[in-house]
């Protein structure tokens, strides 16, 4: 039960951190990582050059890295489920 509670809390922290990003960082981040669109597809849809999108994804990851807590784990991987409405986003992190 404690693990489920921890995962739920991690998911809420992630969701809040993503929501706190500016729209110009949040939208490409969600389209790329959560919905699986390619950079070219996002570029075509938003009318933003691919190099600009790469920079925005980099900036978004950097900001999230600075705001998300480091969760110690003995497991080589971690799965986080983030819910937004009826949609569930699954994030898999692997320690190398």
GIDA-V483168 format. One record per pair of residues at least 4 apart in sequence whose ideal C-beta (glycine too) atoms are under 8 Angstrom apart, sorted by sequence separation. I is the first residue (numbers start at 0). J is the second residue. D is the distance in whole Angstrom. If there is no record, write none. Layout:
i=I j=J d=D
i=I j=J d=D
This chain:
i=0 j=4 d=6
i=1 j=5 d=6
i=2 j=6 d=6
i=3 j=7 d=6
i=4 j=8 d=6
i=5 j=9 d=6
i=6 j=10 d=6
i=7 j=11 d=7
i=8 j=12 d=6
i=9 j=13 d=6
i=10 j=14 d=6
i=11 j=15 d=6
i=12 j=16 d=6
i=13 j=17 d=6
i=14 j=18 d=6
i=15 j=19 d=6
i=16 j=20 d=7
i=20 j=24 d=4
i=21 j=25 d=7
i=22 j=26 d=6
i=23 j=27 d=8
i=24 j=28 d=6
i=25 j=29 d=6
i=26 j=30 d=6
i=27 j=31 d=6
i=28 j=32 d=6
i=29 j=33 d=5
i=30 j=34 d=5
i=31 j=35 d=8
i=36 j=40 d=4
i=37 j=41 d=7
i=38 j=42 d=6
i=39 j=43 d=6
i=40 j=44 d=6
i=41 j=45 d=6
i=42 j=46 d=8
i=47 j=51 d=5
i=48 j=52 d=7
i=49 j=53 d=6
i=50 j=54 d=7
i=51 j=55 d=6
i=52 j=56 d=6
i=53 j=57 d=6
i=54 j=58 d=6
i=55 j=59 d=6
i=56 j=60 d=6
i=57 j=61 d=6
i=58 j=62 d=6
i=59 j=63 d=6
i=60 j=64 d=6
i=61 j=65 d=7
i=62 j=66 d=6
i=63 j=67 d=6
i=82 j=86 d=7
i=20 j=25 d=4
i=28 j=33 d=8
i=29 j=34 d=6
i=31 j=36 d=6
i=36 j=41 d=5
i=42 j=47 d=6
i=47 j=52 d=6
i=72 j=77 d=6
i=82 j=87 d=5
i=83 j=88 d=7
i=30 j=36 d=5
i=41 j=47 d=7
i=42 j=48 d=6
i=81 j=87 d=7
i=82 j=88 d=8
i=18 j=25 d=7
i=31 j=38 d=7
i=42 j=49 d=5
i=45 j=52 d=8
i=70 j=77 d=7
i=80 j=87 d=5
i=81 j=88 d=4
i=17 j=25 d=6
i=20 j=28 d=7
i=36 j=44 d=8
i=47 j=55 d=8
i=80 j=88 d=7
i=81 j=89 d=8
i=80 j=89 d=6
i=81 j=90 d=7
i=30 j=40 d=8
i=31 j=41 d=6
i=39 j=49 d=6
i=42 j=52 d=6
i=79 j=89 d=7
i=80 j=90 d=8
i=17 j=28 d=7
i=30 j=41 d=5
i=38 j=49 d=5
i=41 j=52 d=6
i=78 j=89 d=6
i=79 j=90 d=4
i=17 j=29 d=7
i=78 j=90 d=7
i=78 j=91 d=5
i=79 j=92 d=7
i=27 j=41 d=6
i=30 j=44 d=7
i=38 j=52 d=5
i=77 j=91 d=7
i=78 j=92 d=8
i=38 j=53 d=7
i=76 j=91 d=6
i=77 j=92 d=5
i=76 j=92 d=6
i=76 j=93 d=5
i=77 j=94 d=8
i=27 j=45 d=7
i=75 j=93 d=7
i=76 j=94 d=7
i=26 j=45 d=7
i=75 j=94 d=5
i=27 j=47 d=8
i=31 j=52 d=8
i=72 j=94 d=8
i=27 j=52 d=5
i=31 j=56 d=6
i=28 j=55 d=8
i=27 j=55 d=5
i=28 j=56 d=6
i=27 j=56 d=6
i=24 j=55 d=5
i=28 j=59 d=4
i=23 j=55 d=6
i=27 j=59 d=7
i=28 j=60 d=8
i=24 j=58 d=6
i=25 j=59 d=7
i=24 j=59 d=4
i=24 j=62 d=7
i=20 j=59 d=6
i=20 j=62 d=6
i=20 j=63 d=8
i=17 j=63 d=7
i=16 j=63 d=6
i=19 j=66 d=7
i=33 j=81 d=8
i=13 j=63 d=8
i=16 j=66 d=5
i=16 j=67 d=6
i=13 j=67 d=7
i=12 j=67 d=6
i=33 j=88 d=5
i=12 j=68 d=7
i=32 j=88 d=8
i=32 j=90 d=8
i=9 j=70 d=7
i=17 j=81 d=8
i=13 j=79 d=6
i=14 j=81 d=5
i=13 j=81 d=5
i=14 j=82 d=7
i=10 j=79 d=6
i=14 j=83 d=7
i=9 j=79 d=5
i=10 j=80 d=6
i=10 j=81 d=5
i=6 j=78 d=8
i=10 j=82 d=7
i=6 j=79 d=7
i=6 j=80 d=7
i=13 j=90 d=7
